[in-house]
Amino acid sequence: MSDTQSFELFDLRVTVTAIEGRSVCGLQVGDYFELTESNRVRIPAGKHFCLYALGAVLPLLAAKQRQMAANDWLERDSLVACPDPDERLIMRIERMGRRTMDSSELT
């Protein structure tokens, strides 16, 4: 891999940290999914993740995969709320580790 084509991304884990209402979708505190290798979503076997909760967090994932300036709000903030007001489900985006990628292998 050429140094000019390499770059780093963080692998991420999105975990349900709180449900302040009733869990209509069946998620529980501690449920999670991981985003690895730039674009692979992994959900533990036998588990699920609500499409609407996933939809709420998706727009932030590409940014959280990258190192940002220390004062950027997205670098500091990691909590996301599901849009269902009955559930008041809160998720945390955590960085798990860096991965070196080759841009020639991606689109």
Backbone atoms as SQL, in Angstrom:
CREATE TABLE atoms (id INTEGER PRIMARY KEY, chain TEXT, resi INTEGER, resn TEXT, atom TEXT, x REAL, y REAL, z REAL);
INSERT INTO atoms VALUES
  (1, 'A', 1, 'MET', 'N', 0.851, -1.177, 0.000),
  (2, 'A', 1, 'MET', 'CA', 0.000, 0.000, 0.000),
  (3, 'A', 1, 'MET', 'C', 0.894, 1.236, 0.000),
  (4, 'A', 2, 'SER', 'N', 0.662, 2.117, -0.923),
  (5, 'A', 2, 'SER', 'CA', 1.415, 3.370, -1.014),
  (6, 'A', 2, 'SER', 'C', 0.993, 4.321, 0.097),
  (7, 'A', 3, 'ASP', 'N', 1.949, 5.040, 0.671),
  (8, 'A', 3, 'ASP', 'CA', 1.641, 6.004, 1.726),
  (9, 'A', 3, 'ASP', 'C', 0.685, 7.085, 1.249),
  (10, 'A', 4, 'THR', 'N', 0.720, 7.404, -0.051),
  (11, 'A', 4, 'THR', 'CA', -0.158, 8.458, -0.564),
  (12, 'A', 4, 'THR', 'C', -1.604, 7.991, -0.642),
  (13, 'A', 5, 'GLN', 'N', -1.844, 6.703, -0.588),
  (14, 'A', 5, 'GLN', 'CA', -3.202, 6.175, -0.662),
  (15, 'A', 5, 'GLN', 'C', -3.727, 5.715, 0.689),
  (16, 'A', 6, 'SER', 'N', -2.908, 5.746, 1.718),
  (17, 'A', 6, 'SER', 'CA', -3.356, 5.248, 3.013),
  (18, 'A', 6, 'SER', 'C', -3.935, 6.379, 3.857),
  (19, 'A', 7, 'PHE', 'N', -4.883, 6.017, 4.686),
  (20, 'A', 7, 'PHE', 'CA', -5.483, 6.949, 5.629),
  (21, 'A', 7, 'PHE', 'C', -6.023, 6.139, 6.794),
  (22, 'A', 8, 'GLU', 'N', -6.376, 6.810, 7.871),
  (23, 'A', 8, 'GLU', 'CA', -6.863, 6.105, 9.062),
  (24, 'A', 8, 'GLU', 'C', -8.316, 6.436, 9.340),
  (25, 'A', 9, 'LEU', 'N', -9.042, 5.421, 9.771),
  (26, 'A', 9, 'LEU', 'CA', -10.417, 5.567, 10.244),
  (27, 'A', 9, 'LEU', 'C', -10.524, 4.859, 11.583),
  (28, 'A', 10, 'PHE', 'N', -11.452, 5.341, 12.401),
  (29, 'A', 10, 'PHE', 'CA', -11.768, 4.640, 13.633),
  (30, 'A', 10, 'PHE', 'C', -12.857, 3.610, 13.371),
  (31, 'A', 11, 'ASP', 'N', -12.736, 2.433, 13.978),
  (32, 'A', 11, 'ASP', 'CA', -13.870, 1.521, 14.082),
  (33, 'A', 11, 'ASP', 'C', -14.746, 2.063, 15.212),
  (34, 'A', 12, 'LEU', 'N', -16.050, 1.898, 15.100),
  (35, 'A', 12, 'LEU', 'CA', -16.975, 2.476, 16.066),
  (36, 'A', 12, 'LEU', 'C', -17.891, 1.429, 16.671),
  (37, 'A', 13, 'ARG', 'N', -18.340, 1.697, 17.878),
  (38, 'A', 13, 'ARG', 'CA', -19.399, 0.911, 18.514),
  (39, 'A', 13, 'ARG', 'C', -20.485, 1.890, 18.954),
  (40, 'A', 14, 'VAL', 'N', -21.720, 1.591, 18.604),
  (41, 'A', 14, 'VAL', 'CA', -22.869, 2.393, 19.028),
  (42, 'A', 14, 'VAL', 'C', -23.666, 1.541, 20.005),
  (43, 'A', 15, 'THR', 'N', -23.794, 2.030, 21.239),
  (44, 'A', 15, 'THR', 'CA', -24.410, 1.271, 22.330),
  (45, 'A', 15, 'THR', 'C', -25.597, 2.035, 22.900),
  (46, 'A', 16, 'VAL', 'N', -26.684, 1.314, 23.162),
  (47, 'A', 16, 'VAL', 'CA', -27.828, 1.907, 23.856),
  (48, 'A', 16, 'VAL', 'C', -27.407, 2.104, 25.313),
  (49, 'A', 17, 'THR', 'N', -27.430, 3.364, 25.773),
  (50, 'A', 17, 'THR', 'CA', -26.999, 3.654, 27.143),
  (51, 'A', 17, 'THR', 'C', -28.150, 3.970, 28.075),
  (52, 'A', 18, 'ALA', 'N', -29.302, 4.337, 27.527),
  (53, 'A', 18, 'ALA', 'CA', -30.456, 4.660, 28.379),
  (54, 'A', 18, 'ALA', 'C', -31.740, 4.539, 27.578),
  (55, 'A', 19, 'ILE', 'N', -32.791, 4.127, 28.240),
  (56, 'A', 19, 'ILE', 'CA', -34.144, 4.154, 27.693),
  (57, 'A', 19, 'ILE', 'C', -35.007, 4.796, 28.770),
  (58, 'A', 20, 'GLU', 'N', -35.373, 6.044, 28.543),
  (59, 'A', 20, 'GLU', 'CA', -36.081, 6.809, 29.558),
  (60, 'A', 20, 'GLU', 'C', -37.591, 6.671, 29.448),
  (61, 'A', 21, 'GLY', 'N', -38.059, 5.998, 28.413),
  (62, 'A', 21, 'GLY', 'CA', -39.482, 5.755, 28.212),
  (63, 'A', 21, 'GLY', 'C', -39.727, 4.260, 28.124),
  (64, 'A', 22, 'ARG', 'N', -40.617, 3.861, 27.248),
  (65, 'A', 22, 'ARG', 'CA', -40.878, 2.428, 27.059),
  (66, 'A', 22, 'ARG', 'C', -40.217, 1.960, 25.769),
  (67, 'A', 23, 'SER', 'N', -39.612, 0.811, 25.799),
  (68, 'A', 23, 'SER', 'CA', -38.886, 0.290, 24.642),
  (69, 'A', 23, 'SER', 'C', -39.858, -0.407, 23.701),
  (70, 'A', 24, 'VAL', 'N', -40.361, 0.334, 22.751),
  (71, 'A', 24, 'VAL', 'CA', -41.299, -0.199, 21.776),
  (72, 'A', 24, 'VAL', 'C', -40.591, -1.115, 20.781),
  (73, 'A', 25, 'CYS', 'N', -39.348, -0.797, 20.443),
  (74, 'A', 25, 'CYS', 'CA', -38.624, -1.542, 19.408),
  (75, 'A', 25, 'CYS', 'C', -37.941, -2.794, 19.945),
  (76, 'A', 26, 'GLY', 'N', -37.930, -2.994, 21.247),
  (77, 'A', 26, 'GLY', 'CA', -37.322, -4.193, 21.809),
  (78, 'A', 26, 'GLY', 'C', -35.857, -4.074, 22.146),
  (79, 'A', 27, 'LEU', 'N', -35.257, -2.915, 21.923),
  (80, 'A', 27, 'LEU', 'CA', -33.863, -2.738, 22.329),
  (81, 'A', 27, 'LEU', 'C', -33.772, -2.619, 23.838),
  (82, 'A', 28, 'GLN', 'N', -32.609, -2.971, 24.368),
  (83, 'A', 28, 'GLN', 'CA', -32.348, -2.877, 25.796),
  (84, 'A', 28, 'GLN', 'C', -31.032, -2.135, 26.007),
  (85, 'A', 29, 'VAL', 'N', -30.875, -1.555, 27.191),
  (86, 'A', 29, 'VAL', 'CA', -29.597, -0.922, 27.530),
  (87, 'A', 29, 'VAL', 'C', -28.493, -1.964, 27.372),
  (88, 'A', 30, 'GLY', 'N', -27.442, -1.587, 26.696),
  (89, 'A', 30, 'GLY', 'CA', -26.323, -2.499, 26.433),
  (90, 'A', 30, 'GLY', 'C', -26.329, -3.066, 25.022),
  (91, 'A', 31, 'ASP', 'N', -27.472, -3.041, 24.336),
  (92, 'A', 31, 'ASP', 'CA', -27.501, -3.497, 22.942),
  (93, 'A', 31, 'ASP', 'C', -26.618, -2.583, 22.110),
  (94, 'A', 32, 'TYR', 'N', -25.979, -3.131, 21.072),
  (95, 'A', 32, 'TYR', 'CA', -25.041, -2.337, 20.282),
  (96, 'A', 32, 'TYR', 'C', -24.894, -2.891, 18.878),
  (97, 'A', 33, 'PHE', 'N', -24.277, -2.076, 18.029),
  (98, 'A', 33, 'PHE', 'CA', -23.763, -2.547, 16.748),
  (99, 'A', 33, 'PHE', 'C', -22.396, -1.913, 16.562),
  (100, 'A', 34, 'GLU', 'N', -21.600, -2.501, 15.687),
  (101, 'A', 34, 'GLU', 'CA', -20.269, -1.972, 15.402),
  (102, 'A', 34, 'GLU', 'C', -20.163, -1.625, 13.927),
  (103, 'A', 35, 'LEU', 'N', -19.422, -0.579, 13.640),
  (104, 'A', 35, 'LEU', 'CA', -19.086, -0.186, 12.281),
  (105, 'A', 35, 'LEU', 'C', -17.577, -0.372, 12.146),
  (106, 'A', 36, 'THR', 'N', -17.159, -1.303, 11.303),
  (107, 'A', 36, 'THR', 'CA', -15.746, -1.622, 11.150),
  (108, 'A', 36, 'THR', 'C', -15.354, -1.581, 9.679),
  (109, 'A', 37, 'GLU', 'N', -14.066, -1.489, 9.439),
  (110, 'A', 37, 'GLU', 'CA', -13.513, -1.558, 8.085),
  (111, 'A', 37, 'GLU', 'C', -14.211, -0.584, 7.140),
  (112, 'A', 38, 'SER', 'N', -14.471, 0.607, 7.622),
  (113, 'A', 38, 'SER', 'CA', -15.063, 1.698, 6.865),
  (114, 'A', 38, 'SER', 'C', -16.572, 1.583, 6.692),
  (115, 'A', 39, 'ASN', 'N', -17.097, 0.380, 6.393),
  (116, 'A', 39, 'ASN', 'CA', -18.499, 0.295, 6.003),
  (117, 'A', 39, 'ASN', 'C', -19.239, -0.966, 6.448),
  (118, 'A', 40, 'ARG', 'N', -18.662, -1.757, 7.317),
  (119, 'A', 40, 'ARG', 'CA', -19.299, -3.028, 7.705),
  (120, 'A', 40, 'ARG', 'C', -20.035, -2.886, 9.033),
  (121, 'A', 41, 'VAL', 'N', -21.336, -3.056, 8.980),
  (122, 'A', 41, 'VAL', 'CA', -22.167, -2.986, 10.180),
  (123, 'A', 41, 'VAL', 'C', -22.299, -4.398, 10.739),
  (124, 'A', 42, 'ARG', 'N', -21.927, -4.552, 11.997),
  (125, 'A', 42, 'ARG', 'CA', -21.970, -5.868, 12.646),
  (126, 'A', 42, 'ARG', 'C', -22.884, -5.786, 13.867),
  (127, 'A', 43, 'ILE', 'N', -23.870, -6.670, 13.881),
  (128, 'A', 43, 'ILE', 'CA', -24.802, -6.792, 15.008),
  (129, 'A', 43, 'ILE', 'C', -24.580, -8.179, 15.597),
  (130, 'A', 44, 'PRO', 'N', -24.461, -8.291, 16.921),
  (131, 'A', 44, 'PRO', 'CA', -24.225, -9.612, 17.511),
  (132, 'A', 44, 'PRO', 'C', -25.302, -10.631, 17.091),
  (133, 'A', 45, 'ALA', 'N', -24.877, -11.876, 16.943),
  (134, 'A', 45, 'ALA', 'CA', -25.791, -12.954, 16.550),
  (135, 'A', 45, 'ALA', 'C', -26.988, -13.018, 17.490),
  (136, 'A', 46, 'GLY', 'N', -28.159, -13.170, 16.923),
  (137, 'A', 46, 'GLY', 'CA', -29.377, -13.291, 17.713),
  (138, 'A', 46, 'GLY', 'C', -29.938, -11.962, 18.189),
  (139, 'A', 47, 'LYS', 'N', -29.286, -10.865, 17.858),
  (140, 'A', 47, 'LYS', 'CA', -29.731, -9.526, 18.273),
  (141, 'A', 47, 'LYS', 'C', -30.261, -8.761, 17.064),
  (142, 'A', 48, 'HIS', 'N', -30.821, -7.608, 17.322),
  (143, 'A', 48, 'HIS', 'CA', -31.279, -6.729, 16.256),
  (144, 'A', 48, 'HIS', 'C', -30.959, -5.296, 16.657),
  (145, 'A', 49, 'PHE', 'N', -31.148, -4.376, 15.726),
  (146, 'A', 49, 'PHE', 'CA', -31.035, -2.961, 16.051),
  (147, 'A', 49, 'PHE', 'C', -32.132, -2.249, 15.285),
  (148, 'A', 50, 'CYS', 'N', -32.885, -1.421, 15.975),
  (149, 'A', 50, 'CYS', 'CA', -34.044, -0.736, 15.404),
  (150, 'A', 50, 'CYS', 'C', -33.633, 0.144, 14.219),
  (151, 'A', 51, 'LEU', 'N', -34.353, 0.047, 13.129),
  (152, 'A', 51, 'LEU', 'CA', -34.079, 0.821, 11.930),
  (153, 'A', 51, 'LEU', 'C', -34.136, 2.324, 12.205),
  (154, 'A', 52, 'TYR', 'N', -35.056, 2.774, 13.042),
  (155, 'A', 52, 'TYR', 'CA', -35.204, 4.209, 13.304),
  (156, 'A', 52, 'TYR', 'C', -34.100, 4.737, 14.216),
  (157, 'A', 53, 'ALA', 'N', -33.675, 3.937, 15.176),
  (158, 'A', 53, 'ALA', 'CA', -32.526, 4.317, 16.004),
  (159, 'A', 53, 'ALA', 'C', -31.270, 4.357, 15.133),
  (160, 'A', 54, 'LEU', 'N', -31.121, 3.377, 14.260),
  (161, 'A', 54, 'LEU', 'CA', -29.989, 3.339, 13.333),
  (162, 'A', 54, 'LEU', 'C', -30.012, 4.565, 12.425),
  (163, 'A', 55, 'GLY', 'N', -31.190, 4.928, 11.949),
  (164, 'A', 55, 'GLY', 'CA', -31.329, 6.095, 11.089),
  (165, 'A', 55, 'GLY', 'C', -30.925, 7.390, 11.778),
  (166, 'A', 56, 'ALA', 'N', -31.158, 7.476, 13.074),
  (167, 'A', 56, 'ALA', 'CA', -30.797, 8.680, 13.819),
  (168, 'A', 56, 'ALA', 'C', -29.287, 8.844, 13.943),
  (169, 'A', 57, 'VAL', 'N', -28.571, 7.747, 14.059),
  (170, 'A', 57, 'VAL', 'CA', -27.126, 7.804, 14.289),
  (171, 'A', 57, 'VAL', 'C', -26.308, 7.774, 12.982),
  (172, 'A', 58, 'LEU', 'N', -26.880, 7.253, 11.906),
  (173, 'A', 58, 'LEU', 'CA', -26.141, 7.099, 10.642),
  (174, 'A', 58, 'LEU', 'C', -25.469, 8.381, 10.137),
  (175, 'A', 59, 'PRO', 'N', -26.127, 9.535, 10.152),
  (176, 'A', 59, 'PRO', 'CA', -25.469, 10.728, 9.601),
  (177, 'A', 59, 'PRO', 'C', -24.201, 11.139, 10.342),
  (178, 'A', 60, 'LEU', 'N', -24.024, 10.689, 11.565),
  (179, 'A', 60, 'LEU', 'CA', -22.864, 11.098, 12.356),
  (180, 'A', 60, 'LEU', 'C', -21.680, 10.143, 12.229),
  (181, 'A', 61, 'LEU', 'N', -21.921, 8.940, 11.753),
  (182, 'A', 61, 'LEU', 'CA', -20.884, 7.909, 11.796),
  (183, 'A', 61, 'LEU', 'C', -19.674, 8.228, 10.921),
  (184, 'A', 62, 'ALA', 'N', -19.881, 8.723, 9.719),
  (185, 'A', 62, 'ALA', 'CA', -18.744, 9.023, 8.839),
  (186, 'A', 62, 'ALA', 'C', -17.825, 10.064, 9.480),
  (187, 'A', 63, 'ALA', 'N', -18.404, 11.041, 10.146),
  (188, 'A', 63, 'ALA', 'CA', -17.580, 12.050, 10.823),
  (189, 'A', 63, 'ALA', 'C', -16.862, 11.458, 12.027),
  (190, 'A', 64, 'LYS', 'N', -17.551, 10.641, 12.826),
  (191, 'A', 64, 'LYS', 'CA', -16.933, 10.062, 14.025),
  (192, 'A', 64, 'LYS', 'C', -15.834, 9.060, 13.681),
  (193, 'A', 65, 'GLN', 'N', -15.815, 8.561, 12.445),
  (194, 'A', 65, 'GLN', 'CA', -14.747, 7.664, 12.018),
  (195, 'A', 65, 'GLN', 'C', -13.430, 8.410, 11.827),
  (196, 'A', 66, 'ARG', 'N', -13.497, 9.725, 11.741),
  (197, 'A', 66, 'ARG', 'CA', -12.311, 10.536, 11.439),
  (198, 'A', 66, 'ARG', 'C', -11.895, 11.372, 12.636),
  (199, 'A', 67, 'GLN', 'N', -10.604, 11.637, 12.727),
  (200, 'A', 67, 'GLN', 'CA', -10.093, 12.524, 13.762),
  (201, 'A', 67, 'GLN', 'C', -10.444, 13.952, 13.384),
  (202, 'A', 68, 'MET', 'N', -11.045, 14.676, 14.305),
  (203, 'A', 68, 'MET', 'CA', -11.432, 16.059, 14.064),
  (204, 'A', 68, 'MET', 'C', -10.663, 16.968, 15.007),
  (205, 'A', 69, 'ALA', 'N', -10.773, 18.252, 14.782),
  (206, 'A', 69, 'ALA', 'CA', -10.127, 19.222, 15.673),
  (207, 'A', 69, 'ALA', 'C', -10.679, 19.054, 17.087),
  (208, 'A', 70, 'ALA', 'N', -9.837, 19.227, 18.081),
  (209, 'A', 70, 'ALA', 'CA', -10.229, 19.005, 19.475),
  (210, 'A', 70, 'ALA', 'C', -11.422, 19.848, 19.893),
  (211, 'A', 71, 'ASN', 'N', -11.585, 21.030, 19.341),
  (212, 'A', 71, 'ASN', 'CA', -12.691, 21.905, 19.732),
  (213, 'A', 71, 'ASN', 'C', -13.940, 21.731, 18.881),
  (214, 'A', 72, 'ASP', 'N', -13.908, 20.840, 17.917),
  (215, 'A', 72, 'ASP', 'CA', -15.095, 20.562, 17.101),
  (216, 'A', 72, 'ASP', 'C', -16.146, 19.902, 17.979),
  (217, 'A', 73, 'TRP', 'N', -17.388, 20.362, 17.926),
  (218, 'A', 73, 'TRP', 'CA', -18.433, 19.805, 18.799),
  (219, 'A', 73, 'TRP', 'C', -18.627, 18.311, 18.563),
  (220, 'A', 74, 'LEU', 'N', -18.437, 17.872, 17.325),
  (221, 'A', 74, 'LEU', 'CA', -18.641, 16.457, 17.030),
  (222, 'A', 74, 'LEU', 'C', -17.507, 15.588, 17.578),
  (223, 'A', 75, 'GLU', 'N', -16.355, 16.178, 17.803),
  (224, 'A', 75, 'GLU', 'CA', -15.257, 15.443, 18.444),
  (225, 'A', 75, 'GLU', 'C', -15.583, 15.204, 19.925),
  (226, 'A', 76, 'ARG', 'N', -16.238, 16.163, 20.558),
  (227, 'A', 76, 'ARG', 'CA', -16.540, 16.076, 21.994),
  (228, 'A', 76, 'ARG', 'C', -17.837, 15.322, 22.287),
  (229, 'A', 77, 'ASP', 'N', -18.860, 15.518, 21.463),
  (230, 'A', 77, 'ASP', 'CA', -20.181, 14.924, 21.735),
  (231, 'A', 77, 'ASP', 'C', -20.270, 13.517, 21.171),
  (232, 'A', 78, 'SER', 'N', -20.916, 12.639, 21.910),
  (233, 'A', 78, 'SER', 'CA', -21.028, 11.261, 21.435),
  (234, 'A', 78, 'SER', 'C', -22.412, 10.662, 21.673),
  (235, 'A', 79, 'LEU', 'N', -23.358, 11.434, 22.196),
  (236, 'A', 79, 'LEU', 'CA', -24.689, 10.907, 22.481),
  (237, 'A', 79, 'LEU', 'C', -25.665, 11.264, 21.364),
  (238, 'A', 80, 'VAL', 'N', -26.540, 10.311, 21.044),
  (239, 'A', 80, 'VAL', 'CA', -27.549, 10.486, 19.997),
  (240, 'A', 80, 'VAL', 'C', -28.869, 9.949, 20.530),
  (241, 'A', 81, 'ALA', 'N', -29.962, 10.655, 20.238),
  (242, 'A', 81, 'ALA', 'CA', -31.291, 10.219, 20.680),
  (243, 'A', 81, 'ALA', 'C', -32.067, 9.633, 19.509),
  (244, 'A', 82, 'CYS', 'N', -32.779, 8.561, 19.766),
  (245, 'A', 82, 'CYS', 'CA', -33.703, 7.990, 18.791),
  (246, 'A', 82, 'CYS', 'C', -34.843, 8.985, 18.582),
  (247, 'A', 83, 'PRO', 'N', -35.407, 9.076, 17.391),
  (248, 'A', 83, 'PRO', 'CA', -36.469, 10.054, 17.144),
  (249, 'A', 83, 'PRO', 'C', -37.827, 9.697, 17.758),
  (250, 'A', 84, 'ASP', 'N', -38.003, 8.506, 18.316),
  (251, 'A', 84, 'ASP', 'CA', -39.294, 8.117, 18.898),
  (252, 'A', 84, 'ASP', 'C', -39.443, 8.755, 20.278),
  (253, 'A', 85, 'PRO', 'N', -40.352, 9.718, 20.430),
  (254, 'A', 85, 'PRO', 'CA', -40.477, 10.420, 21.715),
  (255, 'A', 85, 'PRO', 'C', -41.002, 9.534, 22.845),
  (256, 'A', 86, 'ASP', 'N', -41.695, 8.452, 22.517),
  (257, 'A', 86, 'ASP', 'CA', -42.181, 7.535, 23.553),
  (258, 'A', 86, 'ASP', 'C', -41.047, 6.759, 24.209),
  (259, 'A', 87, 'GLU', 'N', -40.014, 6.489, 23.443),
  (260, 'A', 87, 'GLU', 'CA', -38.913, 5.672, 23.965),
  (261, 'A', 87, 'GLU', 'C', -37.857, 6.500, 24.697),
  (262, 'A', 88, 'ARG', 'N', -37.501, 7.632, 24.117),
  (263, 'A', 88, 'ARG', 'CA', -36.401, 8.443, 24.661),
  (264, 'A', 88, 'ARG', 'C', -35.152, 7.578, 24.845),
  (265, 'A', 89, 'LEU', 'N', -34.807, 6.875, 23.768),
  (266, 'A', 89, 'LEU', 'CA', -33.664, 5.965, 23.748),
  (267, 'A', 89, 'LEU', 'C', -32.398, 6.763, 23.417),
  (268, 'A', 90, 'ILE', 'N', -31.362, 6.596, 24.210),
  (269, 'A', 90, 'ILE', 'CA', -30.098, 7.313, 24.027),
  (270, 'A', 90, 'ILE', 'C', -28.996, 6.317, 23.672),
  (271, 'A', 91, 'MET', 'N', -28.200, 6.685, 22.671),
  (272, 'A', 91, 'MET', 'CA', -27.090, 5.845, 22.217),
  (273, 'A', 91, 'MET', 'C', -25.785, 6.624, 22.339),
  (274, 'A', 92, 'ARG', 'N', -24.700, 5.910, 22.586),
  (275, 'A', 92, 'ARG', 'CA', -23.362, 6.508, 22.660),
  (276, 'A', 92, 'ARG', 'C', -22.510, 5.938, 21.525),
  (277, 'A', 93, 'ILE', 'N', -21.816, 6.825, 20.815),
  (278, 'A', 93, 'ILE', 'CA', -20.866, 6.419, 19.772),
  (279, 'A', 93, 'ILE', 'C', -19.479, 6.408, 20.406),
  (280, 'A', 94, 'GLU', 'N', -18.812, 5.256, 20.351),
  (281, 'A', 94, 'GLU', 'CA', -17.470, 5.128, 20.927),
  (282, 'A', 94, 'GLU', 'C', -16.496, 4.668, 19.854),
  (283, 'A', 95, 'ARG', 'N', -15.310, 5.207, 19.907),
  (284, 'A', 95, 'ARG', 'CA', -14.245, 4.755, 19.017),
  (285, 'A', 95, 'ARG', 'C', -13.564, 3.552, 19.642),
  (286, 'A', 96, 'MET', 'N', -13.398, 2.500, 18.842),
  (287, 'A', 96, 'MET', 'CA', -12.805, 1.261, 19.359),
  (288, 'A', 96, 'MET', 'C', -11.329, 1.147, 19.026),
  (289, 'A', 97, 'GLY', 'N', -10.885, 1.724, 17.954),
  (290, 'A', 97, 'GLY', 'CA', -9.491, 1.626, 17.549),
  (291, 'A', 97, 'GLY', 'C', -9.338, 2.161, 16.144),
  (292, 'A', 98, 'ARG', 'N', -8.108, 2.471, 15.779),
  (293, 'A', 98, 'ARG', 'CA', -7.829, 2.992, 14.439),
  (294, 'A', 98, 'ARG', 'C', -7.501, 1.860, 13.492),
  (295, 'A', 99, 'ARG', 'N', -7.850, 2.088, 12.259),
  (296, 'A', 99, 'ARG', 'CA', -7.566, 1.127, 11.198),
  (297, 'A', 99, 'ARG', 'C', -6.967, 1.891, 10.018),
  (298, 'A', 100, 'THR', 'N', -5.861, 1.397, 9.476),
  (299, 'A', 100, 'THR', 'CA', -5.275, 1.995, 8.283),
  (300, 'A', 100, 'THR', 'C', -5.962, 1.399, 7.072),
  (301, 'A', 101, 'MET', 'N', -6.441, 2.276, 6.211),
  (302, 'A', 101, 'MET', 'CA', -7.170, 1.860, 5.019),
  (303, 'A', 101, 'MET', 'C', -6.395, 2.300, 3.781),
  (304, 'A', 102, 'ASP', 'N', -6.693, 1.660, 2.656),
  (305, 'A', 102, 'ASP', 'CA', -6.083, 1.994, 1.367),
  (306, 'A', 102, 'ASP', 'C', -7.189, 2.558, 0.487),
  (307, 'A', 103, 'SER', 'N', -7.075, 3.826, 0.123),
  (308, 'A', 103, 'SER', 'CA', -8.152, 4.474, -0.654),
  (309, 'A', 103, 'SER', 'C', -8.353, 3.840, -2.033),
  (310, 'A', 104, 'SER', 'N', -7.351, 3.177, -2.553),
  (311, 'A', 104, 'SER', 'CA', -7.513, 2.541, -3.873),
  (312, 'A', 104, 'SER', 'C', -8.438, 1.317, -3.791),
  (313, 'A', 105, 'GLU', 'N', -8.698, 0.824, -2.581),
  (314, 'A', 105, 'GLU', 'CA', -9.589, -0.336, -2.408),
  (315, 'A', 105, 'GLU', 'C', -11.020, 0.061, -2.103),
  (316, 'A', 106, 'LEU', 'N', -11.275, 1.364, -2.002),
  (317, 'A', 106, 'LEU', 'CA', -12.609, 1.865, -1.663),
  (318, 'A', 106, 'LEU', 'C', -13.138, 2.748, -2.779),
  (319, 'A', 107, 'THR', 'N', -14.428, 2.998, -2.744),
  (320, 'A', 107, 'THR', 'CA', -15.010, 3.909, -3.725),
  (321, 'A', 107, 'THR', 'C', -15.303, 5.240, -3.095);
